[in-house]
Every structure is written in C-alpha cells, then in structure tokens.
Amino acid sequence: MYITLLLSATLMNDAALHPIRACQVGYLPDETKYAVIAEVSSGEVVIRRASDNNVVFTPTLGPAVLDRDTGDEIRRIDFSGLKAAGRYYVEAKGVAKGDEFEISRNVYARPFRLAMRMFTGQRCGCAVSLAPDFPQYHHPACHTSDAHYDPSTGREGTVNVSGGWHDAGDFGRYVVNSGITTGTLLWAYELNPRKLGRINLDLPDHRNGTPDVLTEIRWNLEWMLKMQDSDGGVWHKSTTARFSGFIMPEKDAADTEIVGLGAEPFKVTTATADFAAVTAIAARVYRQFDREFADRCTAASQKAWVWASNHPNAYFTRNPKGILTGGYGDRDARDEMLWAAAELFRTTGAKSFNDYFISHYGDWKPTLSANRAQGWPSVENLGMYTYALSGRKNASPDTISQIRADAIFAADELVKRSRENGYLIPMGHNDYIWGSNSVVANYAMMLQLADRFSPTKSYKDAARDCLHYLFGRNTFATSYVTQLGARWPLHPHHRPSAADGIDQPWPGMLVGGPNANGKTLPARQWEDVEANYTVNEIAINWNAPLVFALASALP
C-alpha cells in the first residue's frame, strides 16, 4: 500500500517563497518573540501593523548563522520588546513580507481548542461531528459491532469493546499508545484545572458539572476499561486484521479483533501497567465529579497492578499470525511498572507502591535527562515527575530532591540547546525520528514540568519556542498543525482527510514531521505527501503533548 516518495518539490518551492519564518499563530505579550529570516545577508527589517501597514517596531537583526539540522543560513529577528496586542507581520524591505501573526493573552486559545477537538474527531463507535467550528467534518458511527477474539487470545467468541479514539491515520485502537496519550491529557487537566475546567468544547455528550476536557478524555477511558480482562490483565489492541484502504471509518466493514500474545498469559505486561497508571490518574481527577467512576478506576488500576506484578515479562514483541496492524512492541516493562507504581502511590499513598518506586527508580541514572523525552515505549519520565509532584507525606524527601535536581538540570540543558539551535528548539541532531514533532512537544512538556519545581522564565520561553516551531517558525515556513496558521499540511496520512471529498484536512492534527532515517540535514526530511506515513501521519500520542504545552500557555 505504501510507497517511498521523493521530497515534495512543491513544498520546497513554497518554502523558498517564504524566507521570513515566524510563528503563524502568534505570541503572548510578555514572552520572547523571534522570527527567522533566511537567504538575506543584510537590509532593514521592520514590524508592521496589519490593519494599516504602519511600522510599529524596528527589531534587532542577529548575525548570520548556519543551522546545521536544516543547512539554512539564517538570522534571528528579535521583537520581544513589542508587547501591544494586535496583528502584525515582519517585513524585510525590498525582499519579503512575512505571514501575519497575533500578539494577545489569548493567542493559544484557538490552537488549544482545535488540538483538543482533534480527539473528538478521532472518536470511534459513535457519530462524529466537528460542528460548530467545522460542520463539514463528520461521519456516522463506525466499528460498533462486537469484536472477535483472535486466536492469539486463547479464547473464542465476541466482546463489546466499542468506543475509544482511532489511534492515528488508521482506525486501530492500541492500549499502550492510549496509555501515554490519556495520561498526558489527564495531567494537562490535573495541573491546570482552573484553566481547563472552564473550557467549552461543544461536545455532543457534554456532562453538566464535568469539564468538557474530562468528558472527552473519558470517551477513551471507557474503552480502555473494556480492554481489561476479568483477571486484571489488559489486551494489547483491538484492530482489524489489516489496515483498511483510504475509506471513511463507517465504511470499514472488516471484523474487529482482540489481539493477545498467542501464548499464556495472553494479556500484555506493558499494556496492563500503562492501564494501571492511567486509571490511577483518572481515579484522582474524576473523584470530585463522579465518585462512582473514580472508584471503578481505582479498582481497575489496583487489579491491573496485581496482574502485571505477577506477569512481569509478558512482552508483545511482534504481531501474531494474520495480524498486520501496528505492533507497538516492547521488550522492557520496567518503565511502565515504575509509572504505574508512582501514579498508584500518588493516588492512594500506599506504602507498597512507595516501596516499589524507591526500589526501582534508580534503574535510570539520571532520573531525567535532556536526551530522553518520554514516548510510548519509554514512560519512566512520567513516573519520575508524578512521584516528585505527589505531595505525599510518606514520599522520600531524598528521592524527590534527586528527581527535581535532575529535572532542573535537564531543563537547563534543553534551554541551552534551544539557544544554540537556529530555529530555537531543543532538538538534538538525532531527535529527528518518526514523530519528531512529538519529541518537540514532549520537550516543551519537560520544560513546563521543571518550571513547576523551579519557576524560571527561560523554561517558559523555551517551551513556547517549541510551539512557535510547530506553528511555522521552521525551515518549511509551515504550521505542522492542520487548519492553524497561514499554511499547513494539506495531505496528512489520515484516512478521513483522504476519503471525505473535502480539499482541506480535518483540523487540529499535528503531523509527525521530519524523519531523518539516516539522511543528512535531518530537519528537512519532511514532505506533505499522504502516502508517506513516516513523516506525515497524525497520531493521538503526538497531539497529547501539544495539548499539554498549550494548556500551560493559556491565561
């Protein structure tokens, strides 16, 4: 189905037409504000107000530098001193006019809404509509029939596992990827309850008294709860046997399969431990809104912990015969177990979870590193941060001190890398992997969490610089989030966007971004091509840290 394509000539030509690269969404009044200009050695640069084209600010133009990850010779344009609300653009006189951007306290409100409503668009098992913002994006209920147990589960029959979010550009649902996604979103709420508690997402299942953000997250939590077996173990995934073609989700008539290991104990340690962590967070977060649901989550989490403790090495390493969907294989469950122990300790305060964490967190030295962003195969960072944030009186002070010190050291390194990078992001040369844009967003999350331990302006600014890169201050002068900015990917690897007959893609989706795959100039290895899923697919675990980073930037 998939083919390898050369870098899109059209996109490269478009980028060449836009040598001024600014955040196309905008900036907060008091944050640092930079644009980047390429292919210009000298000349006057000014900021003009969009409403009347008057010059309102003359920025500082930095020296020419070579950005090694793009090969671009660029200069930074510093207009941090411009703080007045309004719409503006950068102009290099006689050379180029940049895209408009906004300066406002609420500049990140619409990006947050679209990035969060991306999950509404990914819902499975119900009719979907992105009205009122985008009523043209909708489809009837999909994948509503009971799922069949694949032979890899060791049983026969069917079971209801409807609901949840489609994982990515395909229609599969995978517990390990739902784990980090749902956990990250729950943290976004838990750390910003005042901000997110009042946001109206116009959900069809709005619950009076429950914040819409939590209602959206619960749609996936209810599916995860269905994936737990009666003994506490959790199945790896529910997908069709193979990926569908580029069709709308309701047209996918193939049977949904519950997929297991193919041998005893059939369920999977990593999926079960991720599930334990996420349901432990849910037990805390939902308690004030729905005590019965919180109690369900507590019981499910503790039952999953027992199963995972008794089956520490049940690894899903490859698909069983006949299953060709995403593998999410992992041969090490220590990080998932650490995260689960930390979340269960934070929720319950129980000595057993504290003891487990204290006995195992030292497997990672340092506990947190600027070279180790969290991702679905590696969730130990989440365990470290949540233990240090637990607030439990019986937590180890020495352990918390070590984690906080490592978090701050890592954040300092990320800030240093950002300042040395031409586009002001903390990406290392080897960070341009499949889903590199999620690495950018997860680095922003690490900076914002370090700021919780030691409030520092440089951490806040570096985290927002990650957003500025994702929203257009990059070598392609393109926002990597659909329907945000002046230009965005038109051809994401996303089946509804390809099959709905609408020219524009579904909104609020962060595409994977540059994937070096051994090539030089790693930050240039992206193309806006539907078939190239290695750079242009979308995924729930990429949108989640984007939501987290945006939540922290809301007023």
Buried (B, 14 or more C-beta within 10 A) or exposed (E): EEEEEEBBEEBEEBBEEBBBBBBBBBBBEEBBBBBBBBBBEEEEBBBBBEEEEEEBBEBEBBEBBEBBBBEBBBBBBBBBEBBEEBBBBBBBEEBBBBBBBBBBEEBBBBBBBBBBBBBBBBBBBBEBBBEEBBEEBBBEBBBBEEBBBBBBBBEEEEBEBBBBBBBBBBBBBBBBBBBBBBBBBBBBBBBBBEBBBEBEBBBEEEEEEBBBBBBBBBBBBBBBBBBBBEBBBBBBBBBBBEBBEBBBBBEBEEEBBBBBBBEEBBBBBBBBBBBBBBBBBBBBBBBEBBEEBBEBBBEBBBBBBBBBBEBEEBBBEEBBEEBEBBBBBBEBBBBBBBBBBBBBBBBBBBEEBBEBBBEBBEEBEBBBBBEBBBBBBBBBBBBBBBBBBBEBEEBBEEBBEBBBBBBBBBBBBBBBBBEEBBBBBBBBEEBBBBBBBBBBBBBBBBBBBBBBBEEBEBBBBBBBBBBBBBBBBBBBBBBBBBBBBBBBBBBBBBBBBBBBEEEBBBBBBBBBBBBBEEEEBBBBBBBBBBBBBBBBBBBBBBBBBBBBBBBBBBE
